[in-house]
Amino acid sequence: MALINRKTALASARADGHAEGVKLERARLSEILGCEEADGRKSLATHIAFKTDMSVADARVALATAAKEAPARPASPFATALPEGVETAEEITASLANLGAIARAAGVKGF
């Protein structure tokens, strides 16, 4: 009987320890990802939170010293209108020449 009680107590202690560990890790993740220093540095904050065992205090210091991420530059209407793979001036000129030839062949006035 005593052996069963010990096994039950051990299983219960393990479950309690696991639950407490999960709770602490979730709190750590939340604190790192939600701290003021993570603002503008979400990629680094996510890496530190999920890929390291760095403390919240150390993570905040690391984040505070890191440069903020550059905001994504919105694509210009011109860039999105170009055919895929057209990037250099020569490619743009060739693409426009092809467009002109197609327009002339289709009878579009002004080309």
C-alpha positions in Angstrom: 0.0 0.0 0.0 2.8 2.4 0.9 4.4 1.8 -2.5 1.2 2.7 -4.3 1.0 5.9 -2.3 4.6 6.8 -3.1 4.0 6.2 -6.8 0.9 8.3 -6.7 2.6 11.0 -4.8 5.5 11.0 -7.3 3.2 11.2 -10.3 1.3 14.0 -8.7 4.5 15.9 -7.9 5.7 15.4 -11.4 2.4 16.7 -12.8 2.5 19.7 -10.5 6.1 20.5 -11.4 5.3 20.2 -15.1 2.3 22.5 -14.7 4.3 25.1 -12.8 7.1 24.9 -15.4 4.6 25.6 -18.2 3.1 28.5 -16.3 6.6 30.0 -15.7 7.6 29.6 -19.3 4.4 31.2 -20.6 5.0 34.1 -18.3 8.6 34.4 -19.6 7.4 34.4 -23.2 4.7 36.9 -22.5 7.1 39.3 -20.7 9.7 39.1 -23.4 7.3 39.5 -26.4 5.3 42.2 -24.6 8.0 44.3 -23.1 8.6 47.9 -24.3 12.0 47.0 -25.7 10.5 44.4 -28.1 8.6 47.2 -29.9 10.1 47.5 -33.3 12.2 44.4 -32.7 9.6 41.6 -32.9 11.8 39.2 -34.9 14.6 39.4 -32.4 12.2 39.2 -29.5 10.5 36.1 -30.9 13.9 34.5 -31.5 15.0 35.2 -27.9 11.7 34.1 -26.4 11.5 30.8 -28.3 15.0 29.8 -29.2 17.0 30.7 -26.0 16.7 30.3 -22.3 17.7 33.9 -21.7 16.1 35.5 -18.7 13.5 38.3 -19.1 16.0 40.9 -17.7 18.8 39.8 -20.1 16.3 39.7 -23.0 15.2 43.3 -22.2 18.9 44.5 -22.2 19.6 42.7 -25.5 16.5 44.1 -27.1 17.2 47.6 -25.9 20.7 47.6 -27.4 19.5 46.2 -30.8 18.5 48.4 -33.7 14.8 48.5 -34.5 13.7 46.7 -37.6 13.3 48.8 -40.7 9.6 49.1 -41.6 8.6 47.2 -44.7 8.8 49.5 -47.7 5.5 49.5 -49.5 5.9 48.5 -53.1 5.5 51.3 -55.5 2.7 51.1 -58.1 5.4 51.1 -60.8 7.3 48.2 -59.2 4.1 46.1 -59.0 3.2 46.9 -62.6 6.4 45.5 -63.9 6.6 41.9 -65.1 8.2 39.5 -62.7 12.0 39.5 -62.9 12.2 43.0 -64.5 14.4 45.1 -62.3 17.3 46.8 -64.1 17.0 49.8 -66.4 17.8 47.7 -69.4 15.1 45.2 -68.5 12.6 48.0 -68.0 13.5 49.5 -71.4 13.2 46.2 -73.1 9.9 45.5 -71.4 8.5 48.9 -72.5 9.7 48.3 -76.0 7.9 45.0 -76.1 4.8 46.7 -74.7 5.0 49.3 -77.4 5.3 46.7 -80.1 2.3 44.8 -78.8 0.3 48.0 -78.6 1.2 48.9 -82.2 0.4 45.4 -83.4 -3.0 45.7 -81.7 -3.7 49.0 -83.3 -3.6 51.1 -80.2 -3.2 54.8 -81.2 -0.2 56.7 -79.9 2.4 54.0 -80.0 
